[in-house]
């Protein structure tokens, strides 16, 4: 018989790679290290990278507290085209010239319409359920339905770099927001307000609550570690709740 281990109790901060769904990270860690109770504290889109909080043992019992924390992201918005998924993986639905788009115009639109309290309509390509059916399953069938808007708060939305162009322009950004905010939708809606269309072409989560990327370990590196080393990287439930890490 193989060794039997008890699950460590707490939160394991992981730096998620692009192209891998959050649930695959969970499943892989469960199978490789024999964890029994394991989940995550807030999903990331498959294309996104950055901080994913893995909940282990009794850490799964504080998932609401973990998921409820504010989030910080960096990324890139591409202006000039809107897509079905509101990110670079979708089909283009409209294109516009960005020849006259300026950083000042982008900054002004953000300050006017995208900082503070706002309501967002979840994108069709999302896991939100309507009448028990995930929206993305309807979307892949070409169907669309009414979605209830959700209240979110944007504490900070700043452009950190702007690259103008005739057929497309790009802006790097940083956003700090409440849970449940769709950054894809922020990008899409900003493009609509500016009249040029836009979509998200890169996203990285840098903080969730008080946990930052500095506390995380790249997923590929975790897979090369012995289980005892993994356990030493777990933030205990008490330390997490008290911010003592």
VOBA-1610 file (N, C-alpha, C; in pm, whole numbers, padded with zeros to 5 digits, always signed):
BEGIN
Unk+00084-00119+00000Unk+00000+00000+00000Unk+00088+00126+00000Unk+00042+00229-00071Unk+00116+00354-00075Unk+00094+00434+00051Unk+00177+00535+00068Unk+00163+00623+00183Unk+00031+00699+00176Unk-00030+00721+00291Unk-00153+00797+00302Unk-00123+00926+00375Unk-00156+01037+00314Unk-00128+01168+00373Unk-00259+01240+00402Unk-00257+01322+00504Unk-00369+01412+00528Unk-00349+01538+00445Unk-00460+01595+00400Unk-00451+01720+00325Unk-00395+01831+00413Unk-00307+01914+00359Unk-00273+02037+00432Unk-00396+02127+00432Unk-00410+02212+00531Unk-00526+02300+00541Unk-00485+02444+00510Unk-00539+02498+00403Unk-00509+02637+00372Unk-00517+02669+00225Unk-00437+02769+00186Unk-00442+02824+00050Unk-00304+02814-00014Unk-00300+02757-00131Unk-00176+02744-00208Unk-00182+02842-00326Unk-00102+02949-00323Unk-00103+03045-00434Unk-00023+02990-00554Unk-00089+02984-00669Unk-00029+02929-00790Unk-00026+03036-00899Unk+00085+03041-00972Unk+00094+03127-01089Unk+00050+03044-01210Unk-00073+03068-01254Unk-00134+02988-01360Unk-00078+03025-01498Unk-00047+02926-01580Unk-00002+02954-01717Unk-00120+02979-01810Unk-00091+03036-01925Unk-00194+03057-02026Unk-00231+02924-02092Unk-00355+02916-02139Unk-00399+02799-02214Unk-00447+02684-02130Unk-00456+02701-01999Unk-00498+02593-01911Unk-00615+02639-01823Unk-00730+02573-01832Unk-00844+02609-01748Unk-00812+02589-01600Unk-00875+02669-01516Unk-00850+02661-01371Unk-00881+02523-01316Unk-00988+02460-01367Unk-01026+02328-01313Unk-00922+02222-01347Unk-00846+02242-01454Unk-00740+02147-01488Unk-00625+02158-01388Unk-00597+02280-01342Unk-00495+02298-01237Unk-00536+02220-01113Unk-00663+02233-01074Unk-00715+02163-00956Unk-00703+02012-00973Unk-00749+01961-01085Unk-00748+01817-01110Unk-00606+01761-01112Unk-00515+01834-01176Unk-00376+01788-01186Unk-00311+01779-01048Unk-00332+01881-00965Unk-00274+01880-00830Unk-00334+01768-00746Unk-00463+01746-00761Unk-00529+01638-00685Unk-00468+01502-00720Unk-00453+01477-00848Unk-00403+01346-00892Unk-00256+01328-00860Unk-00176+01431-00881Unk-00031+01415-00863Unk+00009+01403-00717Unk-00058+01481-00629Unk-00015+01485-00490Unk-00111+01417-00394Unk-00219+01360-00446Unk-00309+01283-00363Unk-00397+01366-00272Unk-00417+01494-00306Unk-00507+01577-00226Unk-00651+01526-00241Unk-00724+01527-00131Unk-00863+01480-00134Unk-00959+01598-00151Unk-00946+01696-00060Unk-01030+01815-00069Unk-00949+01927-00132Unk-00985+01964-00252Unk-00911+02067-00325Unk-01007+02142-00418Unk-00993+02272-00421Unk-01074+02356-00509Unk-00996+02483-00540Unk-01064+02585-00590Unk-00995+02711-00616Unk-01080+02827-00566Unk-01014+02938-00539Unk-01080+03055-00482Unk-01106+03164-00583Unk-01161+03126-00699Unk-01191+03225-00803Unk-01122+03190-00933Unk-01202+03152-01033Unk-01147+03103-01159Unk-01081+03213-01241Unk-00992+03172-01329Unk-00935+03257-01432Unk-00971+03198-01567Unk-00997+03283-01667Unk-01020+03233-01802Unk-00900+03150-01848Unk-00920+03049-01933Unk-00808+02965-01978Unk-00692+03044-02037Unk-00722+03152-02110Unk-00617+03229-02175Unk-00542+03319-02079Unk-00601+03347-01963Unk-00540+03438-01866Unk-00431+03368-01786Unk-00342+03449-01728Unk-00235+03397-01644Unk-00242+03464-01507Unk-00158+03416-01417Unk-00145+03484-01290Unk-00201+03410-01171Unk-00235+03484-01068Unk-00263+03430-00936Unk-00393+03350-00931Unk-00379+03223-00900Unk-00493+03133-00878Unk-00476+03073-00738Unk-00573+03096-00652Unk-00564+03046-00515Unk-00628+02908-00506Unk-00544+02809-00478Unk-00591+02671-00465Unk-00624+02645-00318Unk-00744+02595-00294Unk-00791+02569-00158Unk-00770+02422-00125Unk-00706+02395-00012Unk-00675+02257+00027Unk-00732+02227+00166Unk-00783+02106+00183Unk-00834+02064+00312Unk-00941+02158+00365Unk-00921+02208+00489Unk-01018+02299+00549Unk-01022+02434+00479Unk-00925+02458+00392Unk-00928+02581+00313Unk-01051+02588+00224Unk-01104+02472+00187Unk-01225+02471+00103Unk-01346+02527+00177Unk-01340+02526+00312Unk-01453+02574+00391Unk-01459+02726+00401Unk-01351+02793+00361Unk-01353+02940+00363Unk-01351+02995+00221Unk-01404+02918+00128Unk-01402+02960-00012Unk-01474+03091-00035Unk-01584+03115+00038Unk-01657+03241+00021Unk-01571+03359+00059Unk-01494+03345+00168Unk-01406+03453+00211Unk-01294+03475+00107Unk-01241+03368+00056Unk-01132+03378-00041Unk-01182+03439-00172Unk-01294+03392-00220Unk-01347+03440-00347Unk-01398+03583-00336Unk-01433+03625-00214Unk-01489+03759-00196Unk-01389+03871-00196Unk-01260+03840-00199Unk-01158+03944-00195Unk-01152+04025-00324Unk-01108+04151-00312Unk-01086+04234-00430Unk-00975+04175-00515Unk-00977+04207-00644Unk-00879+04153-00738Unk-00805+04266-00809Unk-00680+04238-00846Unk-00601+04331-00926Unk-00549+04258-01050Unk-00557+04326-01163Unk-00516+04268-01291Unk-00430+04367-01369Unk-00343+04312-01453Unk-00279+04389-01558Unk-00313+04320-01690Unk-00300+04392-01799Unk-00332+04331-01927Unk-00321+04428-02041Unk-00375+04386-02156Unk-00370+04468-02278Unk-00506+04465-02347Unk-00553+04582-02384Unk-00676+04597-02462Unk-00637+04633-02605Unk-00700+04567-02701Unk-00676+04600-02842Unk-00799+04670-02898Unk-00780+04789-02947Unk-00888+04868-03006Unk-00891+04848-03158Unk-01012+04857-03214Unk-01028+04844-03359Unk-01111+04725-03400Unk-01137+04634-03307Unk-01218+04517-03338Unk-01286+04464-03212Unk-01415+04432-03224Unk-01488+04362-03119Unk-01501+04216-03157Unk-01510+04128-03057Unk-01520+03984-03085Unk-01636+03921-03008Unk-01672+03801-03049Unk-01784+03731-02986Unk-01759+03699-02840Unk-01635+03672-02806Unk-01601+03634-02668Unk-01546+03750-02586Unk-01532+03866-02649Unk-01476+03986-02587Unk-01328+03973-02557Unk-01265+03868-02612Unk-01120+03853-02601Unk-01063+03809-02735Unk-00932+03781-02740Unk-00865+03754-02867Unk-00902+03620-02928Unk-00968+03533-02851Unk-01001+03400-02900Unk-01131+03395-02979Unk-01209+03502-02973Unk-01339+03502-03039Unk-01332+03543-03185Unk-01446+03530-03252Unk-01459+03573-03391Unk-01487+03723-03393Unk-01425+03790-03488Unk-01442+03935-03500Unk-01584+03966-03548Unk-01652+04056-03479Unk-01789+04094-03514Unk-01797+04233-03577Unk-01697+04315-03555Unk-01695+04449-03615Unk-01554+04503-03612Unk-01521+04587-03711Unk-01390+04650-03715Unk-01407+04799-03744Unk-01311+04877-03694Unk-01314+05022-03712Unk-01171+05073-03723Unk-01156+05186-03786Unk-01026+05253-03790Unk-00996+05312-03652Unk-00869+05307-03613Unk-00827+05370-03487Unk-00731+05485-03513Unk-00733+05535-03636Unk-00638+05638-03676Unk-00645+05762-03588Unk-00767+05798-03545Unk-00782+05920-03466Unk-00791+05894-03316Unk-00779+05766-03275Unk-00789+05734-03133Unk-00662+05778-03060Unk-00681+05850-02950Unk-00568+05899-02872Unk-00573+05844-02730Unk-00459+05846-02665Unk-00454+05803-02526Unk-00541+05893-02439Unk-00544+06021-02471Unk-00625+06115-02393Unk-00773+06078-02401Unk-00819+06037-02520Unk-00959+05998-02536Unk-00990+05872-02456Unk-00898+05777-02456Unk-00917+05654-02379Unk-00921+05685-02230Unk-00827+05765-02183Unk-00822+05802-02042Unk-00949+05876-02000Unk-00998+05964-02085Unk-01118+06041-02052Unk-01240+05951-02042Unk-01252+05855-02134Unk-01366+05763-02131Unk-01362+05676-02006Unk-01245+05631-01968Unk-01231+05549-01847Unk-01272+05630-01724Unk-01220+05750-01711Unk-01250+05833-01595Unk-01399+05866-01586Unk-01464+05883-01702Unk-01605+05921-01704Unk-01698+05803-01677Unk-01667+05687-01736Unk-01764+05577-01738Unk-01721+05447-01671Unk-01594+05433-01634Unk-01548+05301-01593Unk-01471+05299-01461Unk-01490+05397-01378Unk-01433+05396-01244Unk-01544+05422-01144Unk-01544+05345-01034Unk-01650+05359-00934Unk-01754+05250-00949Unk-01876+05277-00907Unk-01985+05180-00916Unk-02035+05170-01060Unk-02057+05048-01107Unk-02118+05029-01238Unk-02184+04893-01246Unk-02269+04877-01345Unk-02336+04751-01369Unk-02280+04689-01496Unk-02254+04559-01489Unk-02202+04484-01604Unk-02300+04375-01644Unk-02315+04354-01773Unk-02390+04240-01822Unk-02292+04128-01851Unk-02303+04012-01784Unk-02208+03902-01808Unk-02204+03865-01956Unk-02085+03837-02010Unk-02075+03797-02150Unk-02140+03661-02172Unk-02185+03638-02296Unk-02246+03508-02327Unk-02144+03395-02309Unk-02019+03421-02342Unk-01917+03318-02322Unk-01865+03329-02178Unk-01947+03278-02086Unk-01911+03276-01944Unk-01981+03159-01878Unk-01941+03129-01753Unk-01998+03015-01681Unk-02124+03053-01603Unk-02166+03179-01612Unk-02289+03221-01544Unk-02406+03139-01597Unk-02491+03095-01504Unk-02605+03011-01543Unk-02734+03091-01549Unk-02813+03064-01652Unk-02946+03120-01667Unk-03042+03002-01683Unk-03138+02990-01592Unk-03230+02877-01590Unk-03153+02744-01585Unk-03044+02745-01507Unk-02965+02624-01488Unk-02871+02589-01602Unk-02866+02672-01704Unk-02782+02644-01821Unk-02667+02743-01829Unk-02541+02695-01832Unk-02428+02787-01848Unk-02440+02865-01978Unk-02413+02994-01969Unk-02428+03079-02087Unk-02341+03034-02203Unk-02219+02985-02175Unk-02129+02949-02284Unk-02184+02834-02369Unk-02265+02747-02307Unk-02324+02638-02384Unk-02428+02690-02483Unk-02498+02795-02442Unk-02591+02859-02536Unk-02513+02931-02645Unk-02404+02997-02606Unk-02326+03076-02700Unk-02268+02990-02812Unk-02219+02872-02778Unk-02158+02786-02881Unk-02262+02735-02979Unk-02390+02739-02938Unk-02499+02700-03029Unk-02552+02820-03106Unk-02487+02935-03086Unk-02530+03054-03156Unk-02651+03122-03095Unk-02684+03086-02970Unk-02801+03143-02904Unk-02758+03255-02809Unk-02849+03346-02787Unk-02824+03454-02693Unk-02950+03475-02609Unk-02933+03511-02483Unk-03047+03530-02395Unk-03025+03653-02309Unk-03131+03697-02244Unk-03121+03810-02153Unk-03038+03771-02031Unk-02950+03860-01988Unk-02868+03836-01869Unk-02889+03951-01771Unk-02902+03913-01646Unk-02919+04015-01544Unk-02786+04085-01518Unk-02789+04217-01515Unk-02667+04292-01489Unk-02623+04271-01344Unk-02492+04276-01322Unk-02439+04261-01187Unk-02366+04388-01147Unk-02377+04420-01020Unk-02314+04540-00965Unk-02169+04511-00930Unk-02078+04595-00977Unk-01936+04581-00944Unk-01881+04720-00912Unk-01763+04721-00853Unk-01698+04848-00822Unk-01555+04844-00874Unk-01517+04947-00949Unk-01381+04959-01002Unk-01308+05064-00920Unk-01213+05020-00840Unk-01136+05113-00758Unk-01033+05189-00840Unk-00976+05120-00937Unk-00866+05178-01015Unk-00868+05120-01155Unk-00857+05205-01255Unk-00847+05161-01394Unk-00759+05264-01464Unk-00633+05229-01486Unk-00539+05323-01544Unk-00469+05262-01665Unk-00439+05347-01762Unk-00361+05306-01878Unk-00213+05328-01845Unk-00134+05224-01860Unk+00009+05233-01828Unk+00097+05249-01953Unk+00040+05219-02071Unk+00112+05240-02197Unk+00008+05242-02308Unk+00035+05322-02412Unk-00058+05332-02524Unk+00021+05328-02654Unk-00025+05243-02747Unk+00041+05228-02876Unk-00061+05258-02987Unk-00055+05378-03046Unk-00153+05416-03148Unk-00129+05342-03280Unk-00231+05345-03365Unk-00219+05283-03496Unk-00338+05318-03581Unk-00330+05288-03710Unk-00439+05318-03804Unk-00546+05212-03800Unk-00506+05085-03810Unk-00603+04975-03813Unk-00630+04918-03674Unk-00539+04937-03583Unk-00559+04893-03446Unk-00467+04972-03353Unk-00510+04985-03231Unk-00429+05049-03126Unk-00435+04959-03003Unk-00336+04970-02917Unk-00332+04886-02797Unk-00302+04971-02674Unk-00359+04929-02563Unk-00334+04997-02436Unk-00308+04894-02327Unk-00197+04908-02258Unk-00171+04827-02139Unk-00240+04895-02022Unk-00288+04816-01927Unk-00368+04873-01818Unk-00343+04801-01687Unk-00391+04863-01579Unk-00402+04798-01448Unk-00540+04828-01394Unk-00606+04726-01339Unk-00740+04739-01283Unk-00743+04676-01145Unk-00803+04746-01049Unk-00835+04686-00918Unk-00985+04696-00900Unk-01048+04585-00867Unk-01194+04578-00872Unk-01248+04478-00770Unk-01380+04478-00754Unk-01445+04382-00666Unk-01459+04248-00738Unk-01494+04145-00661Unk-01512+04012-00717Unk-01622+04016-00823Unk-01613+03923-00917Unk-01718+03911-01018Unk-01709+04007-01133Unk-01605+04093-01134Unk-01589+04186-01245Unk-01532+04113-01366Unk-01594+04134-01481Unk-01541+04077-01605Unk-01452+04180-01673Unk-01323+04155-01675Unk-01230+04247-01739Unk-01251+04246-01890Unk-01287+04131-01945Unk-01322+04124-02088Unk-01432+04223-02122Unk-01532+04230-02033Unk-01646+04318-02058Unk-01606+04464-02044Unk-01516+04494-01949Unk-01464+04630-01940Unk-01401+04672-02072Unk-01319+04584-02129Unk-01252+04614-02256Unk-01355+04634-02367Unk-01449+04541-02376Unk-01552+04549-02481Unk-01634+04677-02469Unk-01681+04705-02347Unk-01767+04822-02327Unk-01691+04952-02351Unk-01563+04955-02316Unk-01481+05073-02343Unk-01472+05098-02493Unk-01454+04991-02569Unk-01449+05004-02715Unk-01579+05057-02773Unk-01692+05015-02714Unk-01822+05062-02762Unk-01840+05210-02732Unk-01801+05252-02613Unk-01813+05393-02576Unk-01727+05481-02668Unk-01609+05431-02704Unk-01518+05507-02791Unk-01556+05497-02938Unk-01645+05403-02971Unk-01691+05388-03110Unk-01594+05319-03202Unk-01497+05247-03147Unk-01397+05181-03232Unk-01394+05029-03212Unk-01472+04978-03117Unk-01466+04836-03086Unk-01338+04804-03012Unk-01342+04702-02927Unk-01222+04662-02853Unk-01242+04522-02797Unk-01132+04458-02768Unk-01136+04329-02699Unk-01010+04312-02616Unk-01016+04219-02523Unk-00903+04190-02435Unk-00807+04096-02506Unk-00679+04130-02510Unk-00585+04039-02577Unk-00480+03983-02483Unk-00479+04028-02356Unk-00390+03967-02255Unk-00443+04005-02118Unk-00434+03910-02023Unk-00479+03937-01886Unk-00395+03857-01788Unk-00357+03925-01679Unk-00279+03860-01574Unk-00330+03908-01439Unk-00372+03815-01352Unk-00414+03853-01218Unk-00291+03864-01129Unk-00277+03979-01064Unk-00159+04004-00982Unk-00188+04002-00832Unk-00316+04009-00794Unk-00350+04003-00652Unk-00494+03957-00635Unk-00517+03885-00525Unk-00651+03842-00485Unk-00658+03859-00334Unk-00740+03956-00289Unk-00736+03991-00148Unk-00597+04040-00113Unk-00540+03989-00004Unk-00406+04031+00037Unk-00295+03944-00022Unk-00332+03842-00097Unk-00233+03754-00158Unk-00193+03812-00294Unk-00063+03816-00321Unk-00014+03869-00447Unk+00067+03762-00521Unk+00106+03796-00642Unk+00188+03704-00721Unk+00320+03671-00652Unk+00369+03760-00566Unk+00494+03735-00496Unk+00483+03614-00403Unk+00359+03581-00362Unk+00338+03464-00276Unk+00324+03335-00356Unk+00317+03345-00488Unk+00283+03229-00571Unk+00405+03157-00625Unk+00380+03037-00676Unk+00481+02955-00743Unk+00428+02916-00880Unk+00509+02927-00986Unk+00463+02884-01117Unk+00415+02739-01115Unk+00305+02712-01182Unk+00244+02579-01179Unk+00343+02471-01225Unk+00418+02497-01329Unk+00514+02397-01377Unk+00619+02364-01272Unk+00659+02463-01193Unk+00758+02439-01087Unk+00698+02353-00976Unk+00571+02376-00943Unk+00505+02295-00840Unk+00505+02147-00877Unk+00483+02119-01004Unk+00476+01980-01048Unk+00609+01907-01033Unk+00718+01982-01022Unk+00851+01921-01008Unk+00891+01906-00861Unk+00808+01954-00770Unk+00843+01952-00627Unk+00787+01829-00557Unk+00855+01783-00451Unk+00796+01678-00367Unk+00680+01736-00288Unk+00591+01650-00244Unk+00472+01697-00175Unk+00506+01779-00049Unk+00609+01740+00022Unk+00643+01812+00145Unk+00679+01958+00114Unk+00742+01982-00001Unk+00777+02118-00040Unk+00651+02198-00073Unk+00554+02132-00135Unk+00426+02197-00166Unk+00359+02241-00036Unk+00359+02155+00063Unk+00291+02185+00189Unk+00353+02305+00259Unk+00482+02326+00240Unk+00549+02441+00301Unk+00509+02573+00236Unk+00448+02566+00118Unk+00404+02686+00047Unk+00258+02721+00074Unk+00191+02639+00154Unk+00050+02661+00184Unk+00035+02766+00295Unk-00050+02865+00272Unk-00085+02964+00374Unk-00196+02905+00459Unk-00177+02893+00589Unk-00279+02833+00675Unk-00405+02918+00674Unk-00518+02855+00708Unk-00645+02926+00710Unk-00640+03043+00808Unk-00582+03020+00926Unk-00573+03126+01027Unk-00487+03242+00977Unk-00371+03209+00921Unk-00283+03314+00870Unk-00350+03392+00757Unk-00424+03321+00671Unk-00492+03389+00561Unk-00597+03486+00615Unk-00679+03438+00708Unk-00787+03523+00759Unk-00733+03641+00838Unk-00617+03626+00901Unk-00557+03734+00978Unk-00460+03819+00897Unk-00435+03776+00773Unk-00339+03849+00690Unk-00198+03838+00738Unk-00167+03729+00809Unk-00033+03711+00867Unk+00053+03621+00780Unk+00088+03671+00663Unk+00173+03592+00574Unk+00257+03684+00487
//
